[in-house]
Amino acid sequence: MSEEKFTVHRMHKAEENIEHQVTEWVTEWVTEWFGIDEIDELTPEQLEEVQEFYQDMNDYSPMCIGFSNIISYVENVHWEQDQEEQENAD
């Protein structure tokens, strides 16, 4: 038996790579389904549809992180667009 405790070096890098790959897959699925080129082209209605799908997913699915990432990203894009429109209206 080793004197050192078991450890995994740079495990966070593997986790980041997995998260990135899952997010890419989810982005590809969503953009293909809705016929858009970029994920930020989702309309609020389409985003709601994606959110409903995500909420119905098994909480332990490794794909959840990808859906969570794109939902957060698109919500931020929509929020920024709303802020711009309000500034331009003033």
C-alpha positions in Angstrom: 0.0 0.0 0.0 1.2 3.5 -0.9 2.1 6.1 1.7 0.3 8.7 -0.3 -3.4 9.1 -0.5 -5.0 8.4 -3.8 -5.4 11.5 -5.9 -6.2 12.3 -9.5 -4.2 15.2 -10.9 -5.8 17.6 -13.3 -9.2 15.9 -13.1 -10.8 19.3 -13.5 -9.4 19.4 -17.0 -11.2 16.2 -17.9 -14.4 17.5 -16.4 -14.1 20.7 -18.4 -13.6 18.7 -21.6 -16.6 16.6 -20.9 -18.8 19.6 -20.2 -17.6 21.3 -23.4 -18.3 18.2 -25.5 -21.8 17.7 -24.0 -22.6 21.4 -24.5 -21.5 21.1 -28.2 -23.8 18.1 -28.7 -26.8 19.8 -27.1 -26.1 22.9 -29.2 -26.0 20.8 -32.3 -29.2 19.0 -31.5 -31.1 22.2 -30.7 -29.9 24.2 -33.7 -30.6 21.3 -36.1 -34.1 20.8 -34.6 -35.1 24.4 -34.9 -33.3 25.0 -38.2 -31.1 27.8 -37.0 -27.4 28.5 -37.5 -26.5 29.8 -34.0 -28.0 28.9 -30.6 -28.6 32.6 -29.8 -31.1 32.7 -32.7 -33.6 30.8 -30.5 -36.8 32.7 -30.0 -38.3 33.0 -26.5 -40.9 30.4 -27.5 -38.3 28.0 -28.7 -36.2 28.5 -25.6 -39.3 27.7 -23.5 -39.7 24.5 -25.4 -36.1 23.6 -24.7 -36.5 24.5 -21.0 -39.6 22.2 -20.8 -37.6 19.3 -22.3 -34.8 20.0 -19.8 -37.1 20.1 -16.9 -38.5 16.7 -17.9 -35.0 15.1 -18.1 -33.6 12.6 -15.6 -31.7 14.7 -13.1 -28.8 12.3 -13.3 -28.4 12.5 -17.1 -24.9 13.7 -18.0 -26.6 15.8 -20.8 -28.2 18.1 -18.2 -25.1 20.3 -18.0 -25.3 21.0 -21.7 -28.9 22.0 -21.6 -28.3 24.1 -18.5 -25.4 25.9 -20.3 -27.3 26.7 -23.5 -30.4 27.8 -21.6 -28.4 30.2 -19.4 -26.5 31.5 -22.4 -29.6 32.2 -24.4 -31.4 33.7 -21.4 -28.5 36.1 -21.1 -28.5 37.0 -24.8 -32.3 37.7 -24.6 -31.8 39.8 -21.4 -29.1 41.9 -23.2 -31.3 42.4 -26.2 -34.1 43.6 -23.9 -31.8 46.0 -22.2 -30.6 47.4 -25.6 -34.2 47.8 -26.8 -35.1 49.7 -23.6 -32.1 52.0 -23.9 -32.9 52.7 -27.5 -36.6 53.4 -26.6 -35.5 56.0 -24.0 
